[in-house]
Amino acid sequence: LSLSLSSSCVPVTCIAISVCLQGEFVLVSDRQADASFLIHHFLSFYLRAGCKVCFLGLVQSFSHYSAVGQRLGVNLVQARDRGQLVFLEGLKDSLGTLLQEEPGPHANTLDFLSSPRPELRQLFEFVQRSVSPGPGEEGAGPVLIVDDLSVLLSLGLSPSALTDFSHYCRAAVCTELQGSVVVLVRTAEEEEEEE
């Protein structure tokens, strides 16, 4: 389990973070242990700090994150209802896109799933709209949390498309808005060579 901060680029083992990282890109990579507890930690931490959070939940449903949030003392439903949390439910929305069902609240965001040349432009534009401050909104910088970016590889996107998406998000959220980005990437254990 490692946590990398963009300014130092040195992986460190982390149990809890107690400072608000503004303008930082945090890459959480798990190889031998499940790091999803860090995603839950960051989500509850930033919501308690009053930050506007855009959460791309590509692995679990909103109900799952909400149940864990309740145990951590954060009500995700209330945060979503008051506009502090924008949640993209990747599982549900991707199924709707693939089955060509009626458009949901995030229509076209996952159109890359049915495109012959998948790109993440629509997803990035969704992130931009979600983290942009509204009229009269001030306070801590916005936060983008992605659980789990590597899922997009299995949906046909190239590593370069994910890298471009990450760079665009970092520029928009960290640099322009002085917010933070937290991304979970799962890596497969390298197979040991047989001797």
C-alpha positions in Angstrom: 0.0 0.0 0.0 1.5 3.3 -1.0 0.4 6.9 -1.1 2.2 9.3 -3.4 2.0 13.1 -3.1 2.8 15.0 -6.3 5.1 17.6 -4.7 7.4 15.0 -3.2 6.8 12.0 -5.5 8.0 9.8 -2.7 5.7 6.9 -1.8 4.9 6.7 1.9 2.8 4.3 3.9 -0.1 6.1 5.3 -2.7 5.3 8.0 -4.4 8.7 8.3 -4.0 12.2 6.9 -5.0 15.0 9.2 -4.1 18.1 7.1 -6.1 19.5 4.2 -3.9 19.1 1.1 -4.7 22.0 -1.2 -3.3 21.9 -4.7 -2.1 18.3 -4.3 -2.5 15.3 -6.5 -2.7 12.2 -4.3 -2.2 8.8 -6.0 -3.2 5.8 -3.8 -2.0 2.6 -5.2 -2.8 -0.8 -3.7 -0.9 -4.0 -4.7 -0.9 -6.2 -1.6 -3.6 -4.7 0.5 -7.0 -3.1 -0.1 -6.6 0.7 0.0 -10.3 1.6 -0.3 -10.3 2.6 3.3 -8.2 5.6 2.3 -10.8 6.6 -0.3 -13.5 6.5 2.5 -11.1 8.5 4.8 -10.5 11.2 2.2 -14.2 11.4 1.3 -15.3 11.9 4.9 -12.3 14.2 5.7 -13.0 16.6 2.8 -16.8 16.7 3.4 -16.2 17.5 7.1 -13.8 20.2 6.1 -16.6 21.8 4.0 -15.0 21.2 0.6 -17.0 20.7 -2.5 -16.3 17.1 -3.6 -16.8 15.5 -7.0 -16.6 11.7 -6.5 -16.3 9.3 -9.5 -17.4 6.0 -8.0 -16.5 3.6 -10.6 -16.3 0.5 -8.4 -19.1 0.6 -5.9 -22.7 2.0 -5.7 -23.6 5.3 -3.9 -25.4 3.1 -1.2 -22.1 1.4 -0.4 -20.2 4.7 0.1 -23.2 6.1 2.0 -23.2 3.2 4.4 -19.5 3.5 5.1 -19.8 7.2 5.4 -22.6 6.8 8.1 -20.2 4.6 10.1 -17.6 7.4 9.8 -20.1 10.0 10.9 -20.7 11.6 7.5 -24.1 11.7 5.8 -23.5 11.5 2.0 -27.2 11.9 1.1 -27.3 15.3 2.9 -24.0 16.4 1.4 -25.4 15.4 -2.1 -28.7 17.2 -1.4 -27.1 20.5 -0.4 -24.7 20.4 -3.4 -21.5 19.7 -1.5 -21.1 16.3 -3.0 -21.5 15.4 -6.7 -21.5 11.7 -7.1 -21.1 9.8 -10.4 -22.3 6.3 -10.0 -20.2 4.6 -12.6 -21.7 1.1 -12.2 -25.3 2.2 -12.7 -24.5 4.9 -15.4 -22.3 2.6 -17.4 -24.9 -0.1 -17.5 -27.5 2.5 -18.7 -25.1 3.7 -21.4 -24.3 0.1 -22.6 -28.0 -0.9 -22.7 -29.0 2.4 -24.2 -31.6 3.1 -21.6 -33.2 6.5 -20.9 -30.6 9.1 -20.1 -29.9 9.6 -16.4 -28.7 12.6 -14.5 -25.2 12.3 -16.0 -26.2 11.6 -19.6 -23.3 11.5 -22.1 -20.7 11.4 -19.3 -19.9 7.7 -20.0 -20.5 7.8 -23.8 -17.0 6.5 -24.3 -18.3 3.1 -23.5 -20.2 2.8 -26.7 -17.7 4.7 -28.9 -15.4 3.0 -31.4 -12.7 5.5 -30.3 -13.1 5.8 -26.6 -12.0 9.1 -25.0 -12.7 10.7 -21.7 -13.5 14.3 -22.9 -17.2 14.0 -21.6 -16.0 12.7 -18.2 -13.5 15.5 -17.9 -16.1 18.1 -18.8 -18.4 16.6 -16.1 -15.6 16.9 -13.6 -15.0 20.5 -14.6 -18.7 21.4 -14.2 -18.8 19.6 -10.9 -15.9 21.3 -9.3 -16.4 24.8 -10.7 -17.5 27.2 -7.9 -21.0 28.5 -8.2 -21.9 32.2 -7.7 -21.0 33.3 -4.2 -19.2 30.0 -3.4 -16.0 30.5 -1.5 -14.0 28.4 0.9 -11.6 25.5 0.6 -10.7 24.4 -2.9 -12.7 21.6 -4.5 -11.8 18.0 -4.4 -12.0 15.3 -7.0 -11.9 11.7 -5.8 -11.7 8.7 -8.2 -12.3 5.2 -7.1 -10.9 3.3 -9.1 -9.2 4.8 -12.2 -7.8 1.4 -13.3 -11.3 0.1 -13.9 -11.4 2.2 -17.1 -8.6 0.1 -18.5 -10.8 -3.0 -18.4 -13.5 -1.0 -20.3 -11.2 -0.5 -23.3 -9.4 2.8 -22.6 -5.7 3.0 -23.2 -3.2 3.9 -20.5 -2.4 7.1 -22.4 -6.0 8.1 -22.2 -6.0 7.7 -18.4 -2.8 9.6 -18.1 -4.2 12.4 -20.2 -7.4 12.5 -18.1 -5.3 12.6 -14.9 -3.2 15.4 -16.2 -6.2 17.5 -17.3 -7.9 16.9 -13.9 -4.7 17.9 -12.1 -4.5 21.1 -14.1 -8.1 22.0 -13.7 -8.6 21.1 -10.0 -5.1 21.5 -8.4 -3.6 24.3 -10.4 -6.5 26.5 -11.5 -8.8 26.0 -8.5 -6.2 25.2 -5.8 -8.1 22.0 -5.0 -7.0 18.5 -4.5 -7.3 15.2 -6.5 -7.3 11.8 -4.9 -7.1 8.8 -7.3 -7.1 5.1 -6.4 -5.4 2.8 -8.8 -5.3 -0.9 -8.3 -2.3 -2.8 -9.6 -2.1 -6.6 -10.1 0.6 -8.4 -8.2 3.4 -9.2 -10.5 3.6 -12.8 -11.2 6.7 -14.4 -9.9 8.8 -16.2 -12.4 9.1 -19.9 -11.9 12.7 -21.0 -11.6 
